[in-house]
Amino acid sequence: MPRALIFKEYGGPEHSAVADVAKPSPGAGQLLVAVKAAGVNPVDWKTREGLLRDFRPLDLPAVLGREASGLVEAVGPGVTGFAPGDEVFGATADAGFSEYALLDAEASAPKPAGLSFAAAATLPICGVTAYNAVAHVHPEAGDVVVVTGAAGGVGVVVVQLLHDRGVRVIGTASEPKHAFVEKLGAEPVAYGEGVRERIEALAPAGVTAIIDTVGGDALRDVAPLLADGSRLVTVADPTAAGEFGGSMVSRHRPTTTLIELADLVVRGALDPNITATYPLERAADALAEVQTGHVTGKVVITVP
Ligand SMILES: NC(=O)c1ccc[n+]([C@@H]2O[C@H](COP(=O)([O-])OP(=O)(O)OC[C@H]3O[C@@H](n4cnc5c(N)ncnc54)[C@H](OP(=O)(O)O)[C@@H]3O)[C@@H](O)[C@H]2O)c1
């Protein structure tokens, strides 16, 4: 039987373990994929803790994981454009920390040969969220964009996409990560008390947009830098963003965006910065690393 990281009850990591599960069968619009890699996101531990159970109730035990790459084994009714044997990556229909997963065909794309399975697995949720956040602020020449959480999974992609458009980027991160953030193409600034003054000193003419990947005080501390919230977008905290007239990022995940992101990685214009990989049998450790809230770049689970 396939192995997967399951959790039996909502709560801490003690409720999860790698166990045998039934092989899923693809429903309408789904791909059954033999997983090669899966991206780990904060939403995974938030799901296990039950923080999302009101929006997305699950039948337990359940498997975690929202983005994955692998080989198509079968396609469900109504799926066109994919066939068994294809190398693909996409958003999972249910779960990805497993030897076999169901992908949503409409949020999946063929994996180019020059893109690793690990890098591909970071794009469907983390990469697309970053892409949508950048699209929201419509960056153009002359912009000065503040990115909170510039060293995290979403932040590293946001910074590189903005840098690629020739925009000036100021990224908040803890001091040990400043050299890393600078390499991505942003001017690093320490977050916490005085962050607004530090940004004002760097950009005395003002900032023109904010992309927030942290929420809470990290967002509230910088939001007053903008006169209004029309170019303030968050991927993490719609409540705090709303206090300043800002918006939550769109959840739209079309195949065209995946293809565009994959092309950027293949061309060397984007690096998801995978800083840790864990074999499936150690998936719980991968989740624990992300749950610290202080990962650098991206954590990925691989299936041998
Ligand atoms: N809406 C969506 O579709 C979507 C998709 C993906 C993610 N998200 C959400 O977006 C958020 C970020 O996700 P992620 O994958 O980027 O998380 P992550 O990889 O865990 O990154 C967290 C980053 O935040 C930084 N950080 C922590 N506290 C901070 C603070 N007070 N100020 C500035 N930076 C701080 C950390 O850097 P330091 O170590 O330097 O503190 C770390 O690099 C999460 O809430 C996640 O649930 C939403």
The ligand as a Gaussian input file, in Angstrom:
#p B3LYP/6-31G(d) Opt

LIG

0 1
 N       -3.072000      32.748000       0.326000
 C       -2.374000      31.760000      -0.192000
 O       -2.677000      31.183000      -1.242000
 C       -1.100000      31.402000       0.503000
 C       -0.199000      30.557000      -0.119000
 C        1.007000      30.322000       0.497000
 C        1.229000      30.901000       1.751000
 N        0.286000      31.662000       2.354000
 C        0.487000      32.263000       3.682000
 O        1.522000      33.219000       3.557000
 C        2.299000      33.245000       4.737000
 C        3.763000      33.063000       4.380000
 O        3.945000      31.801000       3.791000
 P        5.411000      31.308000       3.487000
 O        5.260000      29.985000       2.835000
 O        6.193000      32.361000       2.826000
 O        5.959000      31.145000       4.973000
 P        7.414000      30.710000       5.440000
 O        8.148000      30.116000       4.299000
 O        7.217000      29.937000       6.685000
 O        8.170000      32.085000       5.741000
 C        8.004000      32.764000       6.869000
 C        9.015000      33.930000       6.805000
 O        8.450000      34.969000       7.564000
 C        9.519000      35.658000       8.197000
 N        9.022000      36.314000       9.374000
 C        8.550000      35.766000      10.526000
 N        8.121000      36.741000      11.351000
 C        8.323000      37.918000      10.685000
 C        8.070000      39.283000      10.994000
 N        7.509000      39.640000      12.141000
 N        8.367000      40.224000      10.060000
 C        8.922000      39.882000       8.879000
 N        9.203000      38.607000       8.537000
 C        8.886000      37.644000       9.434000
 C       10.548000      34.604000       8.498000
 O       11.806000      35.208000       8.400000
 P       12.743000      35.415000       9.666000
 O       13.291000      34.060000      10.010000
 O       13.718000      36.381000       9.138000
 O       11.876000      35.922000      10.799000
 C       10.367000      33.570000       7.387000
 O       11.391000      33.673000       6.421000
 C        1.702000      32.163000       5.657000
 O        0.789000      32.769000       6.537000
 C        0.967000      31.259000       4.700000
 O       -0.089000      30.557000       5.314000
 C       -0.845000      31.936000       1.733000

